[in-house]
Amino acid sequence: MPKKIVVIGAGSLAFTPHFIADLILSDVMRGSIVAFVDLDPDRLDLMTRLANKMIKAKNADLEIESTTDRLDALKGADFVISTIAVGGIEAHQLDVEISKKHGIYTSIGDTVGPQGFSRALRHIPPTIDICRDMECLCPNALFINEANPLSCICYAVRRATRINVIGLGTSHVREYIAQIVGAKPDEVDVLLAGINHFVWILDFRVRGEPSYHLLTKQLHRFGPVRSKLFEIYDVFPAIADAHVAEFYPFFFSERSNYGEKYGLSLFPKNTIYDPL
């Protein structure tokens, strides 16, 4: 059955094109309406034109709407996705640089530490405002949070509103782990636990058989940070080194040459914000 999907913060180059590509490939979402919302009319126009071009190229059965007024878009929504970035890269850069002045270094800076805390202070209030609008205009819609710090934003929504919320964080773990052990993704089952960017592989099976030992044989494929944490805990982190390392300040200490010892680079290098 066709659905109405509202994307708030649709001007995101990192999210929107990939999301539209996934919808184009989905038979389940055929005939659906996708409503783009963004405060920046130029970014909104760019993403709208790109999405329509993608849809036309694949002759997909999707309709794009766009507006700077979320109240219009939220009416009758089945799903609402938030990928907002309050303050943009300039605010993110301040989070990282101010922390650095106090000796706190990071590789990404959107989840934990003073950087993540500052980002949460910017993102939680407008997210709650969105969900309160949903309570009036589409109370049964599912709110899907893509914005970071993901876990605490979801927690705040559950505490402050009646909206049903999930976080869209960890992805492609099954495909990645299957590749490491030479199996097909549909042959493996992975049990994960944790919070966004700090997720652990508790159980791993190939064709129903316990196969965690296959991962230990490929320890070098997991990167220096995850390999080190496996040596300590005997459990593998599922997320890339640059994210999981942020939960352990010693990876960015002077003794580790601010991450270099573990193959880490400091923000913004090797992130979506890297100008190179």
Kinemage of the C-alpha trace (Angstrom):
@kinemage 1
@onewidth
@group {chain A} dominant
@subgroup {mainchain}
@vectorlist {calphas} color= white
{ca met a 1} P 0.000 0.000 0.000
{ca pro a 2} L 1.416 3.446 -0.928
{ca lys a 3} L 2.720 5.464 2.009
{ca lys a 4} L 3.601 9.063 2.737
{ca ile a 5} L 7.170 9.517 3.900
{ca val a 6} L 8.328 12.892 5.207
{ca val a 7} L 12.068 13.638 5.239
{ca ile a 8} L 12.963 16.573 7.490
{ca gly a 9} L 16.417 17.876 6.712
{ca ala a 10} L 16.113 16.564 3.153
{ca gly a 11} L 18.876 18.899 1.983
{ca ser a 12} L 21.383 16.358 3.335
{ca leu a 13} L 23.713 15.200 0.575
{ca ala a 14} L 24.938 12.372 2.823
{ca phe a 15} L 21.440 10.898 3.316
{ca thr a 16} L 18.835 11.862 0.740
{ca pro a 17} L 20.302 10.503 -2.540
{ca his a 18} L 20.993 7.096 -0.957
{ca phe a 19} L 17.537 7.039 0.585
{ca ile a 20} L 15.830 7.754 -2.736
{ca ala a 21} L 17.952 5.076 -4.403
{ca asp a 22} L 16.740 2.550 -1.818
{ca leu a 23} L 13.107 3.566 -2.344
{ca ile a 24} L 13.473 3.191 -6.101
{ca leu a 25} L 14.588 -0.410 -5.552
{ca ser a 26} L 11.742 -1.166 -3.128
{ca asp a 27} L 8.602 -2.856 -4.413
{ca val a 28} L 6.938 -2.291 -1.043
{ca met a 29} L 7.105 1.505 -1.373
{ca arg a 30} L 5.843 1.647 -4.954
{ca gly a 31} L 3.351 4.490 -5.441
{ca ser a 32} L 4.416 6.309 -2.280
{ca ile a 33} L 4.734 10.059 -1.773
{ca val a 34} L 8.034 11.394 -0.430
{ca ala a 35} L 7.766 14.888 1.057
{ca phe a 36} L 11.053 16.771 1.384
{ca val a 37} L 11.340 19.435 4.092
{ca asp a 38} L 14.330 21.720 4.600
{ca leu a 39} L 14.860 25.246 5.887
{ca asp a 40} L 17.394 25.955 3.128
{ca pro a 41} L 15.402 26.476 -0.105
{ca asp a 42} L 18.494 26.102 -2.308
{ca arg a 43} L 19.456 22.730 -0.840
{ca leu a 44} L 15.820 21.665 -0.949
{ca asp a 45} L 15.554 22.550 -4.626
{ca leu a 46} L 18.790 20.720 -5.428
{ca met a 47} L 17.700 17.510 -3.694
{ca thr a 48} L 14.220 17.703 -5.243
{ca arg a 49} L 15.623 18.013 -8.751
{ca leu a 50} L 18.119 15.215 -8.114
{ca ala a 51} L 15.446 12.900 -6.707
{ca asn a 52} L 13.114 13.522 -9.642
{ca lys a 53} L 15.954 12.857 -12.064
{ca met a 54} L 16.759 9.556 -10.329
{ca ile a 55} L 13.095 8.530 -10.368
{ca lys a 56} L 12.718 9.396 -14.045
{ca ala a 57} L 15.885 7.501 -14.979
{ca lys a 58} L 14.515 4.303 -13.425
{ca asn a 59} L 10.866 4.961 -14.308
{ca ala a 60} L 10.069 4.464 -10.624
{ca asp a 61} L 6.574 4.857 -9.210
{ca leu a 62} L 7.340 7.545 -6.617
{ca glu a 63} L 6.162 11.125 -6.218
{ca ile a 64} L 8.297 13.882 -4.717
{ca glu a 65} L 6.867 16.887 -2.898
{ca ser a 66} L 8.964 19.622 -1.308
{ca thr a 67} L 8.315 22.466 1.101
{ca thr a 68} L 10.027 24.611 3.714
{ca asp a 69} L 6.933 24.292 5.955
{ca arg a 70} L 6.943 21.001 7.839
{ca leu a 71} L 3.374 21.474 9.078
{ca asp a 72} L 2.075 21.093 5.516
{ca ala a 73} L 4.235 18.053 4.925
{ca leu a 74} L 3.362 16.225 8.160
{ca lys a 75} L -0.362 15.994 7.461
{ca gly a 76} L -1.230 12.358 6.812
{ca ala a 77} L 2.343 11.082 7.128
{ca asp a 78} L 2.998 7.391 7.751
{ca phe a 79} L 6.737 7.790 8.363
{ca val a 80} L 8.765 10.842 9.381
{ca ile a 81} L 12.536 10.733 9.001
{ca ser a 82} L 14.753 13.327 10.668
{ca thr a 83} L 18.226 13.945 9.318
{ca ile a 84} L 18.610 17.485 10.625
{ca ala a 85} L 21.998 19.080 11.317
{ca val a 86} L 21.386 22.161 13.438
{ca gly a 87} L 24.095 24.735 12.805
{ca gly a 88} L 25.591 22.664 10.000
{ca ile a 89} L 29.294 21.972 9.661
{ca glu a 90} L 30.171 25.327 11.238
{ca ala a 91} L 28.602 24.335 14.570
{ca his a 92} L 30.154 20.861 14.384
{ca gln a 93} L 33.551 22.422 13.776
{ca leu a 94} L 33.110 24.597 16.884
{ca asp a 95} L 32.222 21.544 18.983
{ca val a 96} L 35.489 19.901 18.001
{ca glu a 97} L 37.747 22.957 18.158
{ca ile a 98} L 36.508 24.123 21.578
{ca ser a 99} L 37.031 20.616 22.978
{ca lys a 100} L 40.520 20.519 21.479
{ca lys a 101} L 41.451 23.688 23.370
{ca his a 102} L 40.794 21.724 26.556
{ca gly a 103} L 42.844 18.713 25.470
{ca ile a 104} L 39.953 16.558 24.238
{ca tyr a 105} L 40.528 15.183 20.738
{ca thr a 106} L 38.248 13.175 18.491
{ca ser a 107} L 37.934 11.594 15.068
{ca ile a 108} L 34.293 12.442 14.285
{ca gly a 109} L 32.721 14.211 17.253
{ca asp a 110} L 28.984 13.667 16.827
{ca thr a 111} L 28.134 11.135 19.536
{ca val a 112} L 30.000 11.262 22.863
{ca gly a 113} L 32.212 13.580 24.887
{ca pro a 114} L 31.680 17.336 25.062
{ca gln a 115} L 31.283 17.376 21.279
{ca gly a 116} L 28.371 14.953 21.372
{ca phe a 117} L 26.859 16.707 24.397
{ca ser a 118} L 26.923 20.061 22.628
{ca arg a 119} L 25.376 18.536 19.522
{ca ala a 120} L 22.637 16.968 21.646
{ca leu a 121} L 21.787 20.359 23.141
{ca arg a 122} L 21.277 21.704 19.617
{ca his a 123} L 19.323 18.761 18.239
{ca ile a 124} L 16.998 17.597 21.015
{ca pro a 125} L 14.801 20.745 21.314
{ca pro a 126} L 13.926 21.010 17.589
{ca thr a 127} L 13.422 17.253 17.401
{ca ile a 128} L 10.942 17.402 20.264
{ca asp a 129} L 9.174 20.256 18.446
{ca ile a 130} L 8.866 18.074 15.340
{ca cys a 131} L 7.407 15.205 17.357
{ca arg a 132} L 4.911 17.465 19.100
{ca asp a 133} L 3.746 18.622 15.669
{ca met a 134} L 3.401 14.941 14.789
{ca glu a 135} L 1.211 14.381 17.855
{ca cys a 136} L -1.254 16.834 16.319
{ca leu a 137} L -0.928 16.060 12.602
{ca cys a 138} L 0.108 12.393 12.302
{ca pro a 139} L 0.095 10.798 15.779
{ca asn a 140} L 0.304 7.234 14.465
{ca ala a 141} L 3.304 7.861 12.212
{ca leu a 142} L 6.643 6.230 12.998
{ca phe a 143} L 9.427 8.718 13.694
{ca ile a 144} L 12.778 7.491 12.353
{ca asn a 145} L 15.723 9.447 13.717
{ca glu a 146} L 18.853 9.579 11.572
{ca ala a 147} L 20.414 12.587 13.324
{ca asn a 148} L 23.259 12.268 15.836
{ca pro a 149} L 23.745 11.805 18.711
{ca leu a 150} L 21.160 9.227 17.747
{ca ser a 151} L 20.592 7.280 20.951
{ca cys a 152} L 20.036 10.212 23.298
{ca ile a 153} L 17.766 11.953 20.779
{ca cys a 154} L 15.594 8.825 20.613
{ca tyr a 155} L 15.581 8.618 24.399
{ca ala a 156} L 14.472 12.252 24.665
{ca val a 157} L 11.629 11.709 22.191
{ca arg a 158} L 10.360 8.731 24.200
{ca arg a 159} L 10.523 10.710 27.449
{ca ala a 160} L 8.906 13.904 26.172
{ca thr a 161} L 6.313 12.758 23.614
{ca arg a 162} L 3.907 9.942 22.766
{ca ile a 163} L 5.426 9.381 19.312
{ca asn a 164} L 6.756 5.958 18.403
{ca val a 165} L 10.448 6.370 17.555
{ca ile a 166} L 13.343 4.258 16.327
{ca gly a 167} L 16.907 5.212 15.454
{ca leu a 168} L 18.434 4.450 12.080
{ca gly a 169} L 22.068 3.822 12.887
{ca thr a 170} L 24.038 0.597 12.476
{ca ser a 171} L 23.875 -0.695 8.908
{ca his a 172} L 25.591 -3.160 6.569
{ca val a 173} L 27.133 -5.106 9.467
{ca arg a 174} L 25.807 -8.413 8.151
{ca glu a 175} L 27.211 -7.753 4.680
{ca tyr a 176} L 30.580 -6.694 6.079
{ca ile a 177} L 30.931 -9.682 8.408
{ca ala a 178} L 29.788 -12.108 5.699
{ca gln a 179} L 32.496 -10.773 3.387
{ca ile a 180} L 35.158 -11.258 6.057
{ca val a 181} L 34.365 -14.967 6.457
{ca gly a 182} L 33.611 -15.617 2.787
{ca ala a 183} L 29.879 -16.247 3.182
{ca lys a 184} L 26.770 -14.785 1.579
{ca pro a 185} L 24.837 -12.205 3.649
{ca asp a 186} L 21.695 -14.359 3.689
{ca glu a 187} L 23.739 -17.234 5.145
{ca val a 188} L 24.753 -15.361 8.293
{ca asp a 189} L 22.979 -14.230 11.449
{ca val a 190} L 24.494 -11.529 13.648
{ca leu a 191} L 23.297 -10.645 17.146
{ca leu a 192} L 24.184 -7.048 18.036
{ca ala a 193} L 23.786 -5.037 21.242
{ca gly a 194} L 24.721 -1.517 22.275
{ca ile a 195} L 23.982 2.090 21.409
{ca asn a 196} L 24.663 3.898 18.165
{ca his a 197} L 28.366 3.890 17.221
{ca phe a 198} L 29.100 1.589 20.184
{ca val a 199} L 27.608 -1.730 19.083
{ca trp a 200} L 29.043 -5.178 19.827
{ca ile a 201} L 28.761 -8.542 18.087
{ca leu a 202} L 27.428 -10.914 20.744
{ca asp a 203} L 26.785 -13.901 18.499
{ca phe a 204} L 27.612 -14.843 14.925
{ca arg a 205} L 26.380 -17.851 12.962
{ca val a 206} L 26.879 -19.128 9.433
{ca arg a 207} L 24.066 -21.336 8.119
{ca gly a 208} L 22.895 -21.729 11.710
{ca glu a 209} L 26.248 -22.939 13.065
{ca pro a 210} L 28.122 -20.995 15.785
{ca ser a 211} L 30.945 -19.233 13.903
{ca tyr a 212} L 32.422 -16.581 16.175
{ca his a 213} L 35.757 -18.382 15.914
{ca leu a 214} L 35.867 -17.505 12.202
{ca leu a 215} L 35.986 -13.835 13.148
{ca thr a 216} L 38.922 -14.326 15.498
{ca lys a 217} L 40.880 -15.877 12.630
{ca gln a 218} L 40.379 -12.613 10.708
{ca leu a 219} L 41.393 -10.316 13.555
{ca his a 220} L 43.606 -8.209 11.283
{ca arg a 221} L 40.586 -7.323 9.118
{ca phe a 222} L 38.924 -5.403 11.953
{ca gly a 223} L 41.402 -2.552 12.324
{ca pro a 224} L 43.715 -1.685 15.249
{ca val a 225} L 41.029 -0.276 17.546
{ca arg a 226} L 38.537 -3.129 17.242
{ca ser a 227} L 41.352 -5.679 17.440
{ca lys a 228} L 42.616 -4.082 20.655
{ca leu a 229} L 39.135 -4.045 22.186
{ca phe a 230} L 38.636 -7.713 21.249
{ca glu a 231} L 41.862 -8.554 23.093
{ca ile a 232} L 40.478 -6.774 26.177
{ca tyr a 233} L 36.843 -7.945 26.151
{ca asp a 234} L 36.869 -11.046 23.941
{ca val a 235} L 33.973 -9.482 21.998
{ca phe a 236} L 34.137 -7.636 18.673
{ca pro a 237} L 32.832 -4.088 18.206
{ca ala a 238} L 30.689 -3.961 15.074
{ca ile a 239} L 31.288 -0.321 14.139
{ca ala a 240} L 34.258 1.284 12.384
{ca asp a 241} L 37.338 2.152 14.438
{ca ala a 242} L 36.833 5.925 14.098
{ca his a 243} L 33.463 5.731 15.864
{ca val a 244} L 34.062 3.170 18.584
{ca ala a 245} L 37.396 4.739 19.556
{ca glu a 246} L 35.611 7.904 20.675
{ca phe a 247} L 34.198 6.039 23.670
{ca tyr a 248} L 37.768 5.419 24.941
{ca pro a 249} L 39.768 8.642 25.491
{ca phe a 250} L 43.089 6.790 25.651
{ca phe a 251} L 42.913 6.156 21.902
{ca phe a 252} L 43.334 9.924 21.435
{ca ser a 253} L 45.783 10.567 24.267
{ca glu a 254} L 49.266 12.019 23.987
{ca arg a 255} L 50.674 8.503 24.530
{ca ser a 256} L 48.905 7.299 21.377
{ca asn a 257} L 50.106 10.386 19.491
{ca tyr a 258} L 46.487 11.553 19.367
{ca gly a 259} L 45.244 8.477 17.566
{ca glu a 260} L 48.072 7.938 15.122
{ca lys a 261} L 49.292 4.816 16.967
{ca tyr a 262} L 45.944 3.162 16.200
{ca gly a 263} L 45.587 4.423 12.654
{ca leu a 264} L 43.127 7.135 13.620
{ca ser a 265} L 42.997 10.634 12.179
{ca leu a 266} L 41.541 13.688 13.848
{ca phe a 267} L 38.398 15.465 12.669
{ca pro a 268} L 37.664 16.341 9.890
{ca lys a 269} L 40.077 14.041 8.023
{ca asn a 270} L 38.431 10.960 6.500
{ca thr a 271} L 34.920 12.115 7.428
{ca ile a 272} L 32.125 13.479 5.275
{ca tyr a 273} L 33.318 16.922 6.370
{ca asp a 274} L 36.833 16.454 4.977
{ca pro a 275} L 37.306 19.144 2.292
{ca leu a 276} L 39.728 16.839 0.503
